[in-house]
């Protein structure tokens, strides 16, 4: 059976489709960037805790 074509998507439907398709990857990228920044900040000593030398 040939699938029936329902016509062009409404602009709101197009935006929702794009958000559902790419949104999780964008959120994942943000989470990874934030976690890397947090881990980097934990590893680098700053302030008066630096060893004198």
N, C-alpha and C positions, 0 to 999 in steps of 0.2 A: 504494500500500500504506500502510496506517495504521501509524505507528510504535507498537511495543508499549510500554506503560507498565510500568516495573519496580517501581513503588511508591515510597514515601517514602525519602529518603536517610537513612542512618545519621548521627548527629551528627558523627562524625569525617569522614564524606564531605562533609557540609555545610561544616564548617570548612575542609577542604582546597579545596573549590570557591570559597569566599569568599577564601581566601588566594591562590589562583591568579588570581582575577579582579581583586582590588584590591591585592595585594601589590606588583606591579611599580610601580604608581603611588605607593604609599607610599614605596618605596625611592627612586624618582626624586625625589620631593619632598624627602626627607632629603638626597640628594646635591646637589640644587640649593641648598638652604639652607646646607649646609656650604661649598660652593664660593663662594657669595656672601659668606659671613662671612670666608672666607680672602682673597678679593679685596679686601674692604673693609679688612681688617687690613693688607694690603700697601700700600694707598694712604694710610692715615692715619699720619703720623709721630708717634711718641711718645717720651718720654724726653728725653735730652740732645741729640738731633739737632734739636730744634725751634729755629728761628731766633729770635734775640733781637730784641726790638723794642718 
